[in-house]
Amino acid sequence: MMILFILLGIIIFISVKNIREPYNTNGIILLGILSAFVGILATYLGVNVAFNSVPNINNISPHILSAGLKTALITSFTGCIIMLFSTAVWYIFIKRHNLLVV
């Protein structure tokens, strides 16, 4: 999760620098895609750890396992929200600075 918050901070920093003049506008969308990838990767790692504990299911209650899976999905959801935010900000700056080439 910390990596996702760092990526969000970088996206906001680049966005603030883009207010007056174009500054690395395509980096906004690339960092958004990277945050979605990091979120999916973190979800995979969390689910993998949860399913590795399944053979020892007599020591773990199913409620704890399902709560762990729910927690693992938070990173994927957060990464997708950051990607949607970065896409919207990127589109606004592309239109504002007339950088869209058709």
C-alpha positions in Angstrom: 0.0 0.0 0.0 2.8 2.4 0.7 4.1 2.1 -2.9 0.6 3.0 -4.1 0.6 6.1 -1.9 4.0 7.1 -3.1 2.9 6.8 -6.7 -0.2 8.9 -5.9 2.0 11.5 -4.4 4.2 11.6 -7.5 1.1 11.9 -9.7 -0.1 14.8 -7.7 3.3 16.5 -7.8 3.5 16.2 -11.6 -0.1 17.5 -11.8 0.7 20.6 -9.8 3.7 21.3 -12.0 1.4 20.9 -15.1 -1.0 23.7 -14.0 0.9 26.5 -15.7 2.9 24.8 -18.4 3.3 21.2 -19.8 5.6 19.1 -17.6 5.9 15.3 -18.2 2.2 15.0 -19.0 2.5 11.4 -20.3 4.2 10.4 -17.0 0.9 10.9 -15.3 -0.8 8.1 -17.2 2.3 5.8 -17.0 2.4 6.1 -13.2 -1.4 5.4 -13.1 -0.9 2.2 -15.1 2.0 1.3 -12.9 -0.2 1.8 -9.8 -2.8 -0.6 -11.2 -0.1 -3.1 -11.9 1.3 -2.8 -8.4 -2.2 -3.2 -6.9 -2.8 -6.4 -8.9 0.6 -7.8 -8.0 0.1 -7.1 -4.3 -3.3 -8.8 -4.5 -1.7 -11.8 -6.1 0.9 -12.0 -3.3 -1.7 -11.6 -0.6 -4.0 -14.3 -2.1 -1.0 -16.6 -2.6 0.0 -16.3 1.0 -3.6 -16.9 2.1 -4.0 -20.1 0.0 -0.6 -21.4 1.2 -2.1 -21.6 4.6 -5.1 -23.7 3.4 -3.3 -27.1 4.1 -3.2 -26.0 7.8 -6.9 -25.2 7.8 -7.5 -27.0 11.1 -5.5 -24.2 12.8 -7.1 -21.4 10.9 -10.8 -20.5 11.0 -12.5 -19.9 7.6 -13.6 -16.4 8.9 -9.9 -15.4 9.3 -9.1 -16.7 5.8 -12.0 -14.8 4.2 -11.0 -11.6 6.0 -7.5 -12.0 4.7 -8.7 -12.4 1.2 -10.9 -9.3 1.5 -7.9 -7.3 2.8 -5.8 -8.5 -0.1 -8.3 -7.1 -2.6 -8.0 -3.6 -1.1 -4.7 -3.0 -3.0 -6.2 -3.9 -6.3 -9.1 -1.6 -5.7 -6.8 1.3 -4.6 -4.6 0.8 -7.7 -7.5 1.0 -10.0 -8.9 4.1 -8.3 -5.4 5.8 -8.7 -5.3 4.7 -12.4 -8.8 6.3 -13.0 -7.7 9.5 -11.2 -4.5 9.7 -13.2 -6.3 9.1 -16.5 -8.8 11.9 -15.8 -6.0 14.3 -14.8 -3.9 13.3 -17.9 -6.9 14.0 -20.2 -7.6 17.4 -18.6 -4.0 18.5 -19.1 -3.8 17.1 -22.6 -6.9 19.2 -23.5 -5.7 22.3 -21.5 -2.3 22.5 -23.2 -3.5 21.3 -26.6 -1.1 18.4 -26.7 -3.5 16.0 -28.3 -2.4 15.2 -31.9 -5.0 13.8 -34.1 
